[in-house]
Amino acid sequence: MKKTTTLFLTLLMIFAFTENSEAQLWKRLKKKAEDALVKGAEDKIDKTINGETTADNESIENDDEDSELVSNDTPNLWRNFRFVPGEDVIFYDDLKTEEIGEFPARWDLIKGSAEVARLNGEKVIILMSKDGNTITPLMKSTDYLGDEFTIEYDLLIPNFRQEKIWWMSQNIHFTPKFQYEDVQVRFNVNSDKLLGWASNSEFKIENIAIGAQNEWHHISISYYKGKYKMYYDSKRISNLPNFDVKPTVFGLELICLTRSKKAHPYIALKNVRIAHGGGEMYKRIITEGKYVTNGIIFDSGKAKIKKPSLGIINKIVSILKDNSDWNFDIVGYTDNEGADAINLKLSEERANAVKQAIVEQGIKTERLTVIGKGKAEALNSNSTPEEKANNRRVAFVKK
């Protein structure tokens, strides 16, 4: 009996030890698997930033398993968007001529670091200093904004959880000293809301959801003789009738703080556009019989309208609804890049895309006529990115 008891206890200890060992082994295997997944995701992001492709050609937007990263920002959400870009482009940087790994040639660095990188097949500006990064367009004067201007750019919001980010903000400077921000927009990583202020701390930014991460978001700013408006994607986050700063220049500061021990998270920027003008659409149609805009933006070489352009289309729809006897010719123009025949066809397709976007909001198709003129009737010599941007335009001509 004693031998049997001893044998039973021995077997029980062996079993317990084995079970504990297996548990520890599974824990170690699980930890290695998790580490491998994290390392793989980090390598994929690093390769994407450096312009390399991954083995399975996946983009960084697919690296995270959370369904909340999928954008639900459909065109219908932009139906109330009323931002109208200025008509005279004074600065436009599409980075086409920039070299990967170099500082962007059309910018000045005030603080931090910046370089051009290729992200998902397109060139962007990457800002990576943990102490903040401030850049400003290289312009000939320090008073180029004027009394009526618009500013637009696309900002990549990183994955807060994946990058272990606990603070991110963008500060906007409108005076050349770049010491104190005139507008601050903070991205609250805990509540997934925007915070901040404009003009001074008493004028709070309206709290709205940040939206999808690892995805681009559009910033729009309009200023008209002291009136300041700011949009985040399709939502207006600031509307001040008396902005207490006289803007003369534009400087953008981006800050991102993380608890991660790996390379500092990148912040990406693209499609910066500064233009004089904006608004007065109805007045110009009355006085000039037409409204000409280069603010309807398309994918390069295509006729797909980008969502931030819907502010113009929404206003045209409102005007047509208020004036039921008005009809328009929609005339499309391109810059001088490409063959004449291709540009002529593209300009007509783009004008037709604008027509369809208007018709979808309830305007009868017979009130709109489409005309494509390609690169004819150029406004300038097409020698700079700004001149090309001004030539890529759509005219609404009252019939």
GIDA-V732075 format. One record per pair of residues at least 4 apart in sequence whose ideal C-beta (glycine too) atoms are under 8 Angstrom apart, sorted by sequence separation. I is the first residue (numbers start at 0). GAP is how many residues later the second one is. D is the distance in whole Angstrom. If there is no record, write none. Layout:
I/GAP/D ; I/GAP/D
This chain:
0/4/6 ; 1/4/6 ; 2/4/6 ; 3/4/6 ; 4/4/6 ; 5/4/6 ; 6/4/6 ; 7/4/6 ; 8/4/6 ; 9/4/6 ; 10/4/6 ; 11/4/6 ; 12/4/6 ; 13/4/6 ; 14/4/6 ; 15/4/6 ; 16/4/6 ; 17/4/6 ; 18/4/6 ; 19/4/6 ; 20/4/6 ; 21/4/6 ; 22/4/6 ; 23/4/6 ; 24/4/6 ; 25/4/6 ; 26/4/6 ; 27/4/6 ; 28/4/6 ; 29/4/6 ; 30/4/6 ; 31/4/6 ; 32/4/7 ; 33/4/6 ; 34/4/6 ; 35/4/6 ; 36/4/6 ; 37/4/6 ; 38/4/6 ; 39/4/6 ; 40/4/7 ; 41/4/6 ; 42/4/6 ; 43/4/6 ; 44/4/6 ; 45/4/6 ; 47/4/7 ; 52/4/6 ; 53/4/6 ; 57/4/5 ; 72/4/6 ; 74/4/8 ; 97/4/7 ; 102/4/7 ; 108/4/7 ; 117/4/7 ; 118/4/8 ; 128/4/5 ; 139/4/8 ; 144/4/5 ; 157/4/8 ; 158/4/6 ; 159/4/8 ; 172/4/8 ; 187/4/7 ; 196/4/5 ; 198/4/5 ; 210/4/7 ; 222/4/7 ; 230/4/6 ; 242/4/8 ; 259/4/8 ; 279/4/6 ; 280/4/7 ; 281/4/6 ; 282/4/6 ; 283/4/5 ; 284/4/7 ; 297/4/6 ; 304/4/5 ; 308/4/7 ; 309/4/6 ; 310/4/7 ; 311/4/6 ; 312/4/6 ; 313/4/7 ; 314/4/6 ; 315/4/6 ; 316/4/6 ; 317/4/6 ; 318/4/6 ; 319/4/8 ; 333/4/7 ; 337/4/5 ; 338/4/7 ; 339/4/6 ; 340/4/6 ; 341/4/6 ; 342/4/6 ; 343/4/7 ; 344/4/6 ; 345/4/6 ; 346/4/6 ; 347/4/6 ; 348/4/6 ; 349/4/7 ; 350/4/7 ; 351/4/6 ; 352/4/6 ; 353/4/7 ; 354/4/6 ; 355/4/6 ; 356/4/7 ; 358/4/6 ; 362/4/6 ; 372/4/6 ; 377/4/6 ; 382/4/6 ; 383/4/7 ; 384/4/6 ; 385/4/6 ; 386/4/7 ; 387/4/7 ; 46/5/4 ; 57/5/7 ; 63/5/5 ; 71/5/8 ; 108/5/6 ; 117/5/6 ; 118/5/5 ; 127/5/7 ; 138/5/5 ; 157/5/5 ; 159/5/5 ; 172/5/5 ; 187/5/5 ; 196/5/7 ; 197/5/5 ; 221/5/8 ; 222/5/5 ; 230/5/5 ; 231/5/5 ; 259/5/7 ; 284/5/7 ; 297/5/6 ; 298/5/5 ; 304/5/7 ; 337/5/5 ; 357/5/5 ; 358/5/8 ; 362/5/7 ; 381/5/5 ; 46/6/7 ; 47/6/7 ; 97/6/6 ; 102/6/7 ; 116/6/7 ; 117/6/8 ; 126/6/4 ; 187/6/7 ; 196/6/6 ; 210/6/6 ; 221/6/8 ; 222/6/8 ; 229/6/7 ; 230/6/7 ; 257/6/7 ; 283/6/7 ; 284/6/5 ; 297/6/6 ; 319/6/6 ; 336/6/8 ; 358/6/5 ; 380/6/6 ; 381/6/5 ; 46/7/6 ; 97/7/6 ; 106/7/7 ; 115/7/6 ; 116/7/6 ; 118/7/8 ; 157/7/6 ; 172/7/8 ; 174/7/7 ; 186/7/7 ; 187/7/5 ; 196/7/5 ; 197/7/6 ; 209/7/8 ; 220/7/8 ; 221/7/5 ; 228/7/6 ; 229/7/5 ; 257/7/5 ; 283/7/5 ; 297/7/6 ; 298/7/7 ; 318/7/7 ; 335/7/8 ; 374/7/8 ; 379/7/4 ; 60/8/7 ; 96/8/8 ; 115/8/7 ; 116/8/8 ; 126/8/7 ; 159/8/8 ; 172/8/6 ; 173/8/5 ; 185/8/7 ; 186/8/8 ; 195/8/7 ; 196/8/6 ; 220/8/7 ; 221/8/8 ; 229/8/4 ; 255/8/7 ; 296/8/7 ; 297/8/7 ; 304/8/8 ; 319/8/8 ; 337/8/8 ; 378/8/8 ; 94/9/7 ; 115/9/6 ; 116/9/4 ; 171/9/6 ; 172/9/6 ; 173/9/8 ; 184/9/6 ; 185/9/4 ; 194/9/8 ; 195/9/4 ; 220/9/5 ; 228/9/6 ; 255/9/5 ; 295/9/6 ; 296/9/5 ; 333/9/4 ; 358/9/7 ; 381/9/6 ; 43/10/5 ; 103/10/6 ; 114/10/7 ; 115/10/7 ; 124/10/7 ; 157/10/8 ; 170/10/4 ; 171/10/6 ; 184/10/8 ; 185/10/5 ; 194/10/6 ; 219/10/7 ; 220/10/8 ; 227/10/7 ; 228/10/5 ; 280/10/5 ; 354/10/7 ; 357/10/6 ; 379/10/6 ; 47/11/7 ; 92/11/7 ; 102/11/6 ; 103/11/8 ; 113/11/6 ; 114/11/6 ; 156/11/8 ; 171/11/4 ; 184/11/4 ; 193/11/6 ; 218/11/7 ; 219/11/4 ; 227/11/8 ; 228/11/8 ; 255/11/5 ; 296/11/7 ; 297/11/8 ; 378/11/6 ; 379/11/7 ; 47/12/5 ; 102/12/6 ; 103/12/5 ; 113/12/7 ; 170/12/7 ; 171/12/8 ; 183/12/4 ; 193/12/8 ; 194/12/7 ; 218/12/7 ; 227/12/4 ; 296/12/5 ; 315/12/8 ; 333/12/6 ; 378/12/6 ; 92/13/5 ; 101/13/6 ; 102/13/8 ; 113/13/5 ; 170/13/5 ; 171/13/8 ; 182/13/7 ; 183/13/6 ; 193/13/6 ; 217/13/8 ; 218/13/6 ; 226/13/7 ; 253/13/5 ; 295/13/4 ; 333/13/5 ; 354/13/5 ; 377/13/5 ; 43/14/7 ; 92/14/8 ; 100/14/6 ; 101/14/6 ; 112/14/7 ; 169/14/8 ; 170/14/8 ; 182/14/7 ; 183/14/8 ; 192/14/5 ; 193/14/6 ; 217/14/8 ; 226/14/6 ; 294/14/6 ; 331/14/8 ; 332/14/6 ; 378/14/8 ; 44/15/5 ; 90/15/8 ; 100/15/7 ; 111/15/6 ; 112/15/6 ; 154/15/7 ; 168/15/6 ; 169/15/5 ; 182/15/5 ; 192/15/7 ; 193/15/8 ; 216/15/6 ; 217/15/6 ; 225/15/7 ; 226/15/8 ; 227/15/4 ; 253/15/7 ; 331/15/4 ; 354/15/5 ; 43/16/7 ; 99/16/6 ; 100/16/7 ; 111/16/8 ; 112/16/5 ; 168/16/6 ; 181/16/8 ; 182/16/7 ; 192/16/6 ; 193/16/6 ; 216/16/6 ; 225/16/5 ; 226/16/7 ; 294/16/8 ; 295/16/6 ; 331/16/6 ; 333/16/8 ; 374/16/7 ; 98/17/7 ; 99/17/6 ; 111/17/4 ; 168/17/4 ; 181/17/7 ; 191/17/6 ; 192/17/7 ; 225/17/6 ; 251/17/7 ; 294/17/6 ; 295/17/7 ; 331/17/8 ; 44/18/7 ; 97/18/4 ; 99/18/6 ; 106/18/7 ; 110/18/8 ; 167/18/7 ; 168/18/7 ; 191/18/5 ; 331/18/4 ; 351/18/5 ; 43/19/6 ; 111/19/7 ; 113/19/6 ; 166/19/8 ; 167/19/4 ; 274/19/8 ; 292/19/6 ; 331/19/3 ; 350/19/5 ; 110/20/8 ; 111/20/6 ; 112/20/6 ; 184/20/6 ; 222/20/7 ; 274/20/8 ; 330/20/6 ; 350/20/6 ; 94/21/6 ; 103/21/5 ; 110/21/6 ; 111/21/3 ; 113/21/6 ; 167/21/7 ; 183/21/8 ; 329/21/5 ; 350/21/6 ; 40/22/5 ; 110/22/6 ; 111/22/6 ; 166/22/7 ; 187/22/8 ; 210/22/7 ; 329/22/8 ; 331/22/8 ; 347/22/6 ; 349/22/8 ; 40/23/8 ; 99/23/7 ; 110/23/4 ; 111/23/8 ; 165/23/6 ; 186/23/6 ; 347/23/7 ; 348/23/7 ; 109/24/4 ; 164/24/6 ; 207/24/6 ; 222/24/6 ; 249/24/6 ; 329/24/5 ; 347/24/3 ; 97/25/6 ; 108/25/8 ; 109/25/7 ; 204/25/8 ; 290/25/8 ; 329/25/5 ; 346/25/4 ; 108/26/6 ; 109/26/6 ; 345/26/8 ; 346/26/6 ; 95/27/7 ; 107/27/7 ; 159/27/8 ; 168/27/7 ; 207/27/5 ; 344/27/7 ; 346/27/5 ; 94/28/4 ; 106/28/5 ; 107/28/5 ; 343/28/6 ; 345/28/7 ; 346/28/8 ; 93/29/8 ; 94/29/7 ; 106/29/7 ; 107/29/7 ; 144/29/7 ; 159/29/4 ; 198/29/7 ; 205/29/8 ; 207/29/6 ; 343/29/7 ; 344/29/8 ; 94/30/7 ; 106/30/6 ; 107/30/5 ; 156/30/7 ; 197/30/6 ; 205/30/7 ; 343/30/4 ; 368/30/7 ; 103/31/8 ; 105/31/7 ; 106/31/6 ; 205/31/5 ; 280/31/8 ; 342/31/4 ; 105/32/6 ; 123/32/7 ; 197/32/6 ; 204/32/5 ; 205/32/7 ; 342/32/5 ; 204/33/6 ; 141/34/4 ; 280/34/5 ; 284/34/7 ; 339/34/6 ; 202/35/7 ; 280/35/7 ; 339/35/7 ; 118/37/8 ; 133/37/8 ; 135/37/8 ; 202/37/6 ; 281/37/6 ; 300/37/8 ; 193/38/6 ; 280/38/7 ; 319/38/7 ; 329/38/6 ; 331/38/8 ; 133/39/7 ; 327/39/7 ; 328/39/8 ; 329/39/7 ; 331/39/7 ; 335/39/5 ; 197/40/4 ; 326/40/5 ; 327/40/6 ; 328/40/5 ; 329/40/5 ; 330/40/5 ; 331/40/5 ; 332/40/5 ; 333/40/6 ; 334/40/6 ; 353/40/6 ; 198/41/6 ; 312/41/7 ; 316/41/6 ; 320/41/7 ; 325/41/8 ; 326/41/7 ; 327/41/7 ; 328/41/8 ; 329/41/7 ; 330/41/8 ; 331/41/7 ; 332/41/7 ; 333/41/5 ; 135/42/7 ; 197/42/6 ; 315/42/6 ; 320/42/7 ; 326/42/8 ; 328/42/6 ; 330/42/6 ; 332/42/7 ; 335/42/7 ; 193/43/6 ; 302/43/7 ; 319/43/5 ; 332/43/7 ; 334/43/8 ; 350/43/6 ; 92/44/8 ; 133/44/6 ; 198/44/5 ; 199/44/6 ; 312/44/5 ; 316/44/5 ; 332/44/7 ; 349/44/7 ; 197/45/7 ; 198/45/5 ; 300/45/7 ; 312/45/6 ; 316/45/7 ; 336/45/8 ; 90/46/5 ; 198/46/6 ; 302/46/4 ; 316/46/6 ; 335/46/4 ; 182/47/7 ; 184/47/8 ; 302/47/5 ; 309/47/7 ; 313/47/8 ; 319/47/7 ; 334/47/5 ; 90/48/7 ; 304/48/5 ; 312/48/8 ; 50/49/5 ; 89/49/8 ; 169/49/8 ; 171/49/8 ; 302/49/7 ; 303/49/7 ; 304/49/7 ; 302/50/5 ; 336/51/7 ; 161/52/8 ; 184/52/7 ; 297/52/6 ; 304/52/6 ; 334/52/8 ; 335/52/8 ; 156/53/6 ; 159/53/6 ; 334/53/4 ; 89/54/6 ; 156/54/7 ; 158/54/5 ; 215/54/8 ; 223/54/7 ; 295/54/8 ; 334/54/8 ; 156/55/8 ; 157/55/7 ; 158/55/5 ; 182/55/8 ; 223/55/6 ; 297/55/8 ; 335/55/7 ; 156/56/5 ; 157/56/7 ; 221/56/5 ; 334/56/5 ; 156/57/7 ; 221/57/7 ; 333/57/7 ; 334/57/5 ; 155/58/8 ; 156/58/6 ; 295/58/6 ; 332/58/6 ; 333/58/6 ; 59/59/8 ; 60/59/8 ; 155/59/7 ; 156/59/8 ; 332/59/7 ; 59/60/7 ; 155/60/5 ; 156/60/6 ; 332/60/5 ; 58/61/5 ; 154/61/7 ; 155/61/8 ; 332/61/7 ; 85/62/7 ; 153/62/5 ; 154/62/6 ; 331/62/6 ; 332/62/7 ; 85/63/6 ; 153/63/7 ; 154/63/8 ; 181/63/5 ; 330/63/7 ; 85/64/4 ; 153/64/6 ; 154/64/6 ; 329/64/7 ; 330/64/4 ; 84/65/5 ; 152/65/8 ; 153/65/7 ; 181/65/8 ; 329/65/8 ; 330/65/8 ; 50/66/7 ; 83/66/8 ; 151/66/7 ; 152/66/5 ; 328/66/8 ; 329/66/6 ; 330/66/6 ; 49/67/7 ; 50/67/4 ; 82/67/8 ; 84/67/6 ; 110/67/8 ; 151/67/7 ; 328/67/8 ; 48/68/5 ; 49/68/8 ; 109/68/5 ; 150/68/8 ; 151/68/5 ; 327/68/5 ; 328/68/4 ; 150/69/8 ; 151/69/7 ; 327/69/6 ; 48/70/7 ; 149/70/7 ; 150/70/4 ; 174/70/7 ; 327/70/6 ; 328/70/6 ; 47/71/6 ; 149/71/6 ; 173/71/5 ; 326/71/7 ; 327/71/7 ; 47/72/7 ; 149/72/5 ; 173/72/8 ; 174/72/8 ; 175/72/7 ; 180/72/7 ; 325/72/6 ; 326/72/5 ; 148/73/8 ; 149/73/8 ; 173/73/4 ; 174/73/6 ; 175/73/5 ; 177/73/5 ; 233/73/7 ; 148/74/5 ; 173/74/7 ; 174/74/7 ; 147/75/7 ; 173/75/7 ; 177/75/8 ; 146/76/8 ; 147/76/5 ; 172/76/7 ; 173/76/7 ; 233/76/8 ; 48/77/6 ; 146/77/7 ; 147/77/7 ; 172/77/7 ; 173/77/8 ; 144/78/7 ; 146/78/5 ; 171/78/7 ; 172/78/4 ; 171/79/7 ; 172/79/8 ; 171/80/6 ; 172/80/7 ; 315/80/6 ; 170/81/8 ; 171/81/8 ; 169/82/7 ; 170/82/4 ; 169/83/7 ; 170/83/8 ; 169/84/5 ; 170/84/7 ; 168/85/8 ; 169/85/8 ; 167/86/8 ; 168/86/5 ; 167/87/7 ; 166/88/7 ; 167/88/5 ; 219/88/7 ; 166/89/7 ; 167/89/7 ; 217/89/7 ; 68/90/7 ; 166/90/4 ; 217/90/5 ; 164/91/6 ; 165/91/6 ; 219/91/8 ; 164/92/7 ; 165/92/7 ; 162/93/8 ; 164/93/5 ; 165/93/6 ; 163/94/5 ; 63/95/6 ; 65/95/8 ; 162/95/6 ; 163/95/4 ; 164/95/8 ; 293/95/6 ; 62/96/8 ; 163/96/4 ; 293/96/5 ; 63/97/8 ; 162/97/6 ; 293/97/8 ; 63/98/6 ; 148/98/7 ; 157/98/7 ; 293/98/6 ; 295/98/5 ; 62/99/7 ; 150/99/6 ; 152/99/7 ; 154/99/8 ; 167/99/8 ; 293/99/4 ; 164/100/6 ; 292/100/6 ; 293/100/8 ; 291/101/6 ; 292/101/6 ; 144/102/5 ; 162/102/4 ; 291/102/8 ; 292/102/8 ; 144/103/6 ; 291/103/5 ; 292/103/8 ; 143/104/7 ; 144/104/7 ; 290/104/7 ; 291/104/8 ; 142/105/4 ; 143/105/7 ; 144/105/7 ; 289/105/6 ; 290/105/5 ; 141/106/6 ; 142/106/7 ; 289/106/6 ; 141/107/6 ; 157/107/5 ; 289/107/4 ; 157/108/7 ; 288/108/7 ; 289/108/6 ; 157/109/7 ; 288/109/5 ; 138/110/7 ; 155/111/7 ; 284/111/7 ; 154/112/7 ; 155/112/4 ; 135/113/6 ; 136/113/6 ; 154/113/8 ; 155/113/7 ; 284/113/6 ; 135/114/6 ; 154/114/6 ; 155/114/8 ; 135/115/4 ; 153/115/7 ; 134/116/7 ; 135/116/7 ; 152/116/6 ; 153/116/5 ; 272/116/7 ; 133/117/6 ; 134/117/6 ; 152/117/7 ; 153/117/5 ; 133/118/7 ; 152/118/6 ; 133/119/4 ; 151/119/7 ; 152/119/4 ; 132/120/7 ; 151/120/7 ; 152/120/7 ; 40/121/7 ; 131/121/6 ; 132/121/5 ; 150/121/8 ; 151/121/5 ; 131/122/7 ; 132/122/7 ; 150/122/7 ; 151/122/8 ; 131/123/4 ; 149/123/8 ; 150/123/5 ; 130/124/8 ; 149/124/7 ; 148/125/7 ; 149/125/5 ; 129/126/7 ; 148/126/7 ; 126/127/5 ; 129/127/7 ; 148/127/5 ; 149/127/7 ; 129/128/8 ; 147/128/6 ; 148/128/8 ; 149/128/4 ; 144/129/8 ; 147/129/6 ; 148/129/7 ; 145/130/6 ; 147/130/6 ; 147/131/8 ; 129/134/5 ; 132/134/7 ; 84/135/8 ; 127/135/8 ; 128/135/7 ; 136/135/7 ; 127/136/5 ; 82/137/4 ; 127/137/8 ; 136/137/7 ; 72/138/7 ; 83/138/7 ; 127/138/5 ; 72/139/7 ; 82/139/6 ; 126/139/7 ; 127/139/7 ; 70/140/7 ; 71/140/8 ; 125/140/5 ; 126/140/5 ; 70/141/4 ; 109/141/6 ; 125/141/7 ; 126/141/8 ; 69/142/7 ; 110/142/7 ; 125/142/6 ; 126/142/7 ; 68/143/5 ; 109/143/8 ; 124/143/7 ; 67/144/7 ; 68/144/5 ; 70/144/6 ; 123/144/4 ; 124/144/4 ; 67/145/8 ; 68/145/6 ; 123/145/6 ; 124/145/7 ; 68/146/7 ; 82/146/7 ; 123/146/5 ; 122/147/7 ; 82/148/5 ; 121/148/7 ; 63/149/8 ; 116/149/8 ; 118/149/6 ; 63/150/6 ; 80/150/7 ; 62/151/7 ; 116/151/8 ; 60/153/5 ; 80/153/5 ; 59/154/6 ; 60/154/6 ; 79/154/7 ; 81/154/8 ; 77/155/8 ; 76/156/8 ; 77/156/4 ; 151/156/7 ; 76/157/5 ; 72/160/6 ; 72/161/7 ; 94/175/7 ; 93/177/7 ; 92/178/8 ; 92/179/5 ; 91/180/7 ; 90/181/7 ; 91/181/5 ; 90/182/7 ; 91/182/8 ; 90/183/4 ; 88/184/6 ; 89/184/6 ; 88/185/7 ; 89/185/6 ; 88/186/5 ; 89/186/6 ; 87/187/6 ; 84/188/7 ; 85/188/8 ; 86/188/7 ; 87/188/4 ; 85/189/3 ; 86/189/8 ; 87/189/5 ; 84/190/6 ; 85/190/5 ; 86/190/4 ; 85/191/4 ; 86/191/8 ; 85/192/4 ; 84/193/6 ; 83/194/5 ; 83/195/6 ; 83/197/6 ; 86/205/7 ; 88/205/6 ; 86/206/6 ; 86/207/7 ; 84/208/7 ; 86/208/7 ; 83/209/8 ; 84/209/8 ; 85/209/7 ; 84/210/3 ; 83/211/7 ; 45/217/7 ; 48/217/6 ; 41/220/6 ; 82/225/7 ; 84/226/8 ; 80/227/8 ; 83/227/5 ; 84/227/7 ; 82/228/4 ; 83/228/6 ; 77/229/5 ; 80/229/5 ; 81/229/6 ; 77/230/8 ; 80/230/5 ; 78/231/7 ; 83/231/6 ; 74/232/6 ; 77/232/4 ; 81/232/6 ; 77/233/8 ; 80/233/6 ; 81/233/6 ; 72/234/7 ; 79/234/7 ; 74/235/7 ; 78/235/6 ; 77/236/8 ; 78/282/7 ; 95/289/8 ; 93/291/6 ; 92/292/7 ; 91/293/5 ; 91/294/5 ; 90/295/7 ; 89/296/6 ; 91/296/8 ; 88/297/5 ; 91/297/4 ; 88/300/4 ; 88/301/5 ; 87/302/7
